[in-house]
Each structure stands twice: as structure tokens, then as C-alpha cells.
Amino acid sequence: MSAAPSAPSAPSVSFADVREAAARLDGVAHRTPVLTSRTLNAAVGAEVFVKCENFQRVGAFKFRGAYNAAARLSAGQLAKGIAAYSSGNHAQATALAARELGTTAVILMPEDAPRSKREATAGYGAEIVTYDRYTEDRTALGEALAADRGLVLIPPYDHPDVVAGQGTAALELLEETGPLDALVVPVGGGGLIAGSATAAKALHPGIRVVGVEPEAGDDTKRSLDSGARVTVPVPRTIADGQALSTPGELTFPINQRLVDAISLVGDGEIVDAMRFAFERLKIVLEPSGASALAALMAGRLEGAPRRIGVIASGGNIDARRFAELTGR
């Protein structure tokens, strides 16, 4: 484990940025449903509102940030094409954003990315370049790829327009539910929770924002505990969308300022949440998409919040893998 340099502490994404992103996404991104369940409420002893980003375009919240960032490019930049690096959901989101905006995308994806995500990314028209996530640095490879081809790089979380776009998920949730005591959000690179916390704290300063990471990938928790960005070995977890080793340089200081706590969940608890979502909520969640729900169901929230928002961040998992995990 090693410490990485921290970014300046000044906020780089404002609530106004989130509001502007919402206007830009209006009519392009889906306003996803919010589900409730009496069974879930009884199980956790609170009123729970699940924001279903598995129903977002490309099946995950990532379309919000990718489209917001791409739509802000000039005509000249769009003409050159865009690039991204991602294990899957940001890859699909960038590919679709490029198609919507009439340009092309080249996506760097790990060799072991889920096949369904690779096929979907290609299906949106993107060119895919692969790398080994355990031995190669995707950031350096992505930057080199973009520079060599003259493309505009849209990273999966370390970009202010991406963070602002992701924050629209929490904005929509709170517009629908009104004040909440707690908001529970999955954490990978930190873009979703940074944007969500920016929106949530602006609307309701007293809300408690809780991030959730897989136990094998607790880089954000360790970083917040130590006060500086910490690098851990690349996690091996079923939650591939959260298999990162270092918090984002941009997102970390935002989360340091706005996030109240980080909870950890095991792969088994994530599977339990996936199964519950399927059987009781009648929705399909991928492992990363179910991690926030898993933390709630496992009793990992401190205090006794009465009204809780949960972001179910995505549902991109093929039928065979879903059955393999939930049928055990």
C-alpha cells in the first residue's frame, strides 16, 4: 500500500454544474424510476428509496457523465473523435455518447472485462483496444492512445463534467423523494459519489452521505482514513466496476469534504443483495450496482436513519453470470 499525492482541496464541481448537466441531459438521458418495497423497509427498519440506474441508457449511471462531458466539446474536438478507458459501463456510455453526437470512439478495456460489456461497447460502434489491468496502467495507456490518435480523452471519473453529470442521479432522486436522512452510493473511482454528494449536500446540508466499497477494494476508505490518496493492489472482486486501486485525483478532495463515511461489503453480501433485488424488487443488478443495497441490508449504516436513498448504479450482467452468482 502506498500514498499518492493529493489534489488541491478546493471544490472543482459546484451544484450549479450539476444543475447545468441536468438541463443538458434533459430528453437525452432517462429519468430513472425510484422503487420502494415494504419488505425491504421491514428488513432494515427504515423507509428506503432505490434509484434504479440499471434502467439508464447503457444500463448504468455512466451515460450521464459521459454524455455531459462529450456534449460540452467543440465541433472541432468532436470531429477528431473521443477516447476512454473503462472496465465496461463508462466504455458503453462513451461509445453511445459518441454515436449520439455524430462522432467516433476508441475505448481501452481490460482483457478480462465481462464479455457482455465488451460486446455492448462494440455494438454502439466503438473500436476496442485491450490491456492487462493487473500489469498495465490504464491511465497512462489511455492518455497515450488519445495523444497518438489525436482524440479527446473522457476519463471515467476524474473530469469535472463527468462528475457533474453523475450528480444528476442524486438530484433526480431528491427531487422525487424530498429530504432524506442518508444517501448510500457505490464507490469506484469516486465520480458518482462526488457528484451525488455535491447535489445532496446543497439541497439538504444535514443529509449523511455514505459510500460503499467491496472489501477487497477499500482504497477510498483507507484514503479518507489517512487523509491522503492511498493505492492498494488491484482488487479481485465480483464487483468489476469497483475494482480500482486509487481514488481519483479530482474526486478525492470532493469526497474528503462531503462524504461522511465509507462502508465495506463482501462479495457474498453483494450476491445476497442481487438476489433480493431480483426476487423482491424484480430488477436485475450487476455486482457493483448492488453494493449500496448490500451495505444497507447488512446493517452497515451508522445511526438510525429513517429515510434512506440508495443508488442502484447499474444492471449490466449477462444471464449466465447472473445465474451463476445468484443460484449458488
C-alpha positions as CSV (number, residue, x, y, z in Angstrom):
1,M,0.0,0.0,0.0
2,S,1.4,3.4,-0.9
3,A,0.2,7.0,-0.7
4,A,-0.4,9.1,-3.8
5,P,-0.2,12.9,-4.0
6,S,-3.5,14.6,-3.1
7,A,-5.2,17.1,-5.3
8,P,-5.9,20.6,-4.1
9,S,-8.8,20.7,-1.6
10,A,-10.8,23.5,-3.3
11,P,-14.0,22.2,-4.8
12,S,-13.9,21.8,-8.5
13,V,-17.6,20.9,-9.1
14,S,-20.5,23.0,-7.9
15,F,-24.2,22.4,-7.5
16,A,-24.7,24.8,-10.4
17,D,-22.6,22.5,-12.6
18,V,-24.9,19.6,-11.6
19,R,-28.0,21.7,-12.5
20,E,-26.5,22.6,-15.8
21,A,-25.7,19.0,-16.5
22,A,-29.3,18.1,-15.7
23,A,-30.5,20.6,-18.3
24,R,-28.0,19.2,-20.9
25,L,-29.2,15.7,-20.2
26,D,-32.9,16.5,-20.3
27,G,-34.5,14.5,-23.1
28,V,-31.3,12.5,-23.7
29,A,-30.7,10.5,-20.5
30,H,-33.6,8.6,-18.9
31,R,-35.1,10.0,-15.7
32,T,-34.9,6.6,-14.0
33,P,-37.5,5.2,-11.6
34,V,-37.4,5.2,-7.8
35,L,-38.6,2.0,-6.3
36,T,-39.9,1.2,-2.8
37,S,-40.5,-2.1,-1.1
38,R,-42.4,-2.8,2.1
39,T,-40.3,-6.0,2.5
40,L,-37.1,-4.0,2.3
41,N,-38.4,-1.4,4.7
42,A,-39.3,-4.0,7.2
43,A,-36.0,-5.8,6.9
44,V,-33.9,-2.7,7.6
45,G,-36.3,-0.7,9.8
46,A,-36.4,2.4,7.6
47,E,-38.2,3.9,4.6
48,V,-35.9,3.1,1.6
49,F,-35.9,4.7,-1.9
50,V,-34.0,2.9,-4.6
51,K,-32.8,5.0,-7.5
52,C,-32.7,2.4,-10.4
53,E,-29.8,3.4,-12.7
54,N,-29.9,-0.1,-14.1
55,F,-32.7,1.4,-16.3
56,Q,-30.5,4.2,-17.5
57,R,-29.3,4.2,-21.1
58,V,-26.5,1.6,-21.5
59,G,-27.8,0.1,-18.3
60,A,-25.8,2.3,-15.8
61,F,-25.5,5.8,-14.5
62,K,-22.3,6.3,-16.5
63,F,-24.2,7.6,-19.5
64,R,-25.0,10.8,-17.5
65,G,-21.3,11.8,-17.1
66,A,-20.0,10.6,-20.4
67,Y,-22.7,12.4,-22.4
68,N,-22.4,15.6,-20.3
69,A,-18.7,15.7,-20.9
70,A,-18.9,14.9,-24.6
71,A,-21.7,17.3,-25.3
72,R,-19.5,20.2,-24.0
73,L,-16.8,19.6,-26.6
74,S,-16.5,21.9,-29.5
75,A,-17.4,20.8,-33.1
76,G,-13.7,20.6,-33.9
77,Q,-13.0,18.4,-30.9
78,L,-15.9,16.1,-31.7
79,A,-14.7,15.8,-35.3
80,K,-11.5,14.3,-34.1
81,G,-13.3,11.6,-32.0
82,I,-13.2,10.7,-28.4
83,A,-11.4,8.1,-26.3
84,A,-12.0,6.5,-22.9
85,Y,-10.7,3.7,-20.6
86,S,-13.1,1.6,-18.7
87,S,-14.0,-1.9,-17.5
88,G,-17.3,-1.7,-19.1
89,N,-20.0,0.8,-18.2
90,H,-18.1,4.0,-19.0
91,A,-17.0,2.3,-22.1
92,Q,-20.5,1.7,-23.3
93,A,-21.6,5.2,-22.1
94,T,-18.8,6.9,-24.1
95,A,-19.5,4.8,-27.2
96,L,-23.2,5.7,-27.1
97,A,-22.5,9.4,-26.4
98,A,-20.2,9.4,-29.4
99,R,-22.8,7.9,-31.6
100,E,-25.5,10.3,-30.3
101,L,-23.2,13.3,-31.1
102,G,-22.1,12.0,-34.5
103,T,-18.5,11.2,-33.7
104,T,-16.4,8.1,-33.1
105,A,-15.0,6.4,-30.0
106,V,-11.9,4.3,-29.2
107,I,-12.2,2.5,-25.9
108,L,-9.4,0.9,-23.8
109,M,-10.8,-2.1,-21.9
110,P,-9.2,-4.7,-19.7
111,E,-8.8,-8.1,-21.3
112,D,-10.9,-9.7,-18.5
113,A,-13.8,-7.2,-18.8
114,P,-17.2,-9.0,-18.9
115,R,-17.9,-10.2,-22.4
116,S,-21.4,-8.7,-22.3
117,K,-19.9,-5.3,-21.7
118,R,-17.3,-5.6,-24.4
119,E,-19.9,-6.8,-26.9
120,A,-22.3,-3.9,-26.0
121,T,-19.5,-1.4,-26.4
122,A,-18.7,-2.7,-29.8
123,G,-22.4,-2.7,-30.6
124,Y,-22.5,1.0,-30.1
125,G,-19.9,1.4,-32.7
126,A,-16.7,1.9,-30.7
127,E,-13.3,0.4,-31.5
128,I,-11.9,-1.6,-28.6
129,V,-8.3,-1.8,-27.6
130,T,-7.5,-4.2,-24.7
131,Y,-4.9,-4.3,-21.9
132,D,-4.0,-6.3,-18.8
133,R,-5.4,-4.5,-15.8
134,Y,-3.1,-6.3,-13.4
135,T,0.2,-5.4,-15.0
136,E,-0.5,-2.2,-17.0
137,D,-1.5,1.3,-16.1
138,R,-4.8,2.2,-17.9
139,T,-4.5,5.9,-17.3
140,A,-1.1,6.1,-19.0
141,L,-2.2,3.8,-21.8
142,G,-5.4,5.8,-22.3
143,E,-3.6,9.1,-22.4
144,A,-1.0,7.7,-24.9
145,L,-3.7,6.3,-27.1
146,A,-5.6,9.6,-27.2
147,A,-2.4,11.6,-27.9
148,D,-1.3,9.2,-30.6
149,R,-4.6,9.4,-32.4
150,G,-5.5,13.0,-31.7
151,L,-8.6,12.1,-29.7
152,V,-10.2,13.9,-26.8
153,L,-10.0,11.7,-23.7
154,I,-13.0,11.4,-21.4
155,P,-11.9,9.6,-18.3
156,P,-14.5,7.6,-16.3
157,Y,-14.5,9.8,-13.2
158,D,-11.6,12.3,-13.0
159,H,-13.3,15.0,-15.0
160,P,-15.5,17.8,-13.7
161,D,-18.1,17.4,-16.4
162,V,-18.3,13.7,-15.8
163,V,-18.7,14.3,-12.0
164,A,-21.4,16.9,-12.6
165,G,-23.3,14.5,-14.9
166,Q,-23.2,11.7,-12.4
167,G,-24.6,14.0,-9.7
168,T,-27.8,14.3,-11.6
169,A,-28.8,10.8,-10.4
170,A,-28.9,12.1,-6.8
171,L,-30.5,15.3,-7.9
172,E,-33.4,13.5,-9.5
173,L,-33.8,11.2,-6.5
174,L,-34.0,14.0,-4.0
175,E,-36.4,16.0,-6.3
176,E,-38.7,13.0,-6.1
177,T,-38.4,12.0,-2.5
178,G,-37.8,15.2,-0.7
179,P,-35.4,15.3,2.3
180,L,-33.6,12.1,3.2
181,D,-31.6,11.2,6.3
182,A,-29.0,9.3,4.4
183,L,-27.8,8.6,0.8
184,V,-25.9,5.4,0.1
185,V,-23.8,5.3,-3.0
186,P,-21.4,2.8,-4.6
187,V,-17.8,3.9,-4.8
188,G,-15.3,3.0,-7.6
189,G,-13.2,6.0,-8.7
190,G,-15.5,8.3,-6.8
191,G,-17.2,10.2,-9.6
192,L,-20.8,9.1,-8.7
193,I,-20.5,9.8,-5.0
194,A,-18.7,13.1,-5.6
195,G,-21.4,14.3,-7.9
196,S,-24.2,12.9,-5.7
197,A,-22.7,14.4,-2.5
198,T,-22.4,17.8,-4.2
199,A,-26.1,17.7,-5.1
200,A,-27.3,16.2,-1.9
201,K,-25.4,18.5,0.5
202,A,-26.5,21.5,-1.5
203,L,-30.2,20.6,-1.3
204,H,-30.1,19.1,2.3
205,P,-27.0,20.0,4.2
206,G,-27.8,17.6,7.1
207,I,-28.0,14.5,4.9
208,R,-25.5,11.8,5.7
209,V,-23.7,10.6,2.5
210,V,-22.3,7.0,2.8
211,G,-20.1,5.4,0.2
212,V,-19.8,1.6,-0.3
213,E,-16.8,-0.3,-1.5
214,P,-16.1,-4.0,-1.8
215,E,-13.9,-5.3,1.0
216,A,-11.1,-6.2,-1.5
217,G,-11.0,-2.7,-2.9
218,D,-11.1,-0.3,0.1
219,D,-8.8,2.3,-1.4
220,T,-11.2,5.2,-0.8
221,K,-11.9,4.2,2.8
222,R,-8.2,3.9,3.5
223,S,-7.5,7.2,1.8
224,L,-10.2,9.1,3.8
225,D,-8.9,7.5,7.0
226,S,-5.3,8.5,6.3
227,G,-6.1,12.0,4.8
228,A,-4.3,11.3,1.5
229,R,-4.9,9.2,-1.6
230,V,-3.8,5.6,-1.0
231,T,-3.0,2.9,-3.6
232,V,-3.9,-0.7,-2.9
233,P,-3.3,-3.8,-5.1
234,V,-5.8,-4.1,-8.0
235,P,-8.8,-5.7,-6.3
236,R,-10.1,-9.1,-7.2
237,T,-13.8,-8.9,-6.6
238,I,-17.0,-9.8,-8.4
239,A,-17.8,-6.0,-8.4
240,D,-15.7,-5.3,-11.5
241,G,-16.9,-1.8,-11.8
242,Q,-15.4,-1.0,-8.4
243,A,-12.1,-2.9,-8.9
244,L,-9.9,0.2,-8.7
245,S,-6.7,0.7,-6.7
246,T,-6.6,4.5,-6.1
247,P,-9.3,7.2,-5.7
248,G,-9.4,9.9,-8.3
249,E,-7.2,12.9,-8.1
250,L,-10.2,15.2,-8.7
251,T,-12.9,13.2,-6.9
252,F,-10.9,12.5,-3.7
253,P,-10.9,16.1,-2.3
254,I,-14.6,16.5,-3.1
255,N,-15.3,13.2,-1.2
256,Q,-13.0,14.2,1.6
257,R,-15.1,17.3,2.1
258,L,-18.6,15.9,1.6
259,V,-18.7,12.1,2.3
260,D,-19.5,11.2,5.9
261,A,-18.4,7.5,5.9
262,I,-17.4,4.5,3.8
263,S,-18.8,1.1,4.4
264,L,-17.4,-2.2,3.1
265,V,-19.2,-5.2,1.9
266,G,-18.1,-8.7,1.0
267,D,-18.8,-10.5,-2.3
268,G,-21.3,-12.8,-0.6
269,E,-23.3,-9.8,0.8
270,I,-23.3,-8.3,-2.7
271,V,-24.8,-11.5,-4.1
272,D,-27.4,-11.6,-1.4
273,A,-28.4,-8.1,-2.4
274,M,-28.5,-9.0,-6.1
275,R,-30.8,-12.0,-5.3
276,F,-33.0,-9.8,-3.1
277,A,-33.3,-7.2,-5.8
278,F,-34.3,-9.9,-8.3
279,E,-36.8,-11.7,-6.1
280,R,-38.4,-8.8,-4.3
281,L,-37.8,-5.6,-6.4
282,K,-38.0,-7.5,-9.7
283,I,-34.9,-5.8,-11.0
284,V,-31.5,-7.1,-12.2
285,L,-28.4,-5.5,-10.7
286,E,-24.8,-6.2,-11.5
287,P,-22.5,-6.7,-8.5
288,S,-21.3,-3.1,-8.4
289,G,-24.9,-1.9,-8.9
290,A,-26.0,-3.9,-5.8
291,S,-23.2,-2.9,-3.4
292,A,-25.0,0.1,-1.9
293,L,-28.1,-2.1,-1.3
294,A,-25.8,-4.8,0.2
295,A,-24.4,-2.4,2.8
296,L,-27.9,-1.3,3.8
297,M,-29.1,-4.9,4.1
298,A,-26.1,-6.0,6.0
299,G,-26.6,-3.2,8.6
300,R,-23.5,-1.2,7.8
301,L,-25.1,2.2,8.2
302,E,-24.3,4.0,11.5
303,G,-27.0,5.7,13.5
304,A,-30.7,5.1,12.8
305,P,-31.7,6.9,9.6
306,R,-35.4,6.8,8.9
307,R,-35.5,7.8,5.3
308,I,-32.7,6.4,3.1
309,G,-31.9,6.8,-0.6
310,V,-29.9,4.0,-2.3
311,I,-28.4,4.4,-5.7
312,A,-28.5,1.1,-7.6
313,S,-25.9,2.1,-10.1
314,G,-26.2,-0.5,-12.9
315,G,-27.5,-3.8,-14.2
316,N,-25.0,-4.9,-16.9
317,I,-24.5,-8.6,-16.3
318,D,-25.2,-11.4,-18.7
319,A,-27.8,-14.1,-17.8
320,R,-25.2,-16.9,-17.4
321,R,-23.1,-14.9,-14.9
322,F,-26.2,-13.7,-13.0
323,A,-27.4,-17.2,-12.6
324,E,-24.0,-18.5,-11.6
325,L,-23.7,-15.9,-8.8
326,T,-27.3,-15.8,-7.5
327,G,-28.1,-19.5,-8.0
328,R,-25.4,-20.8,-5.5
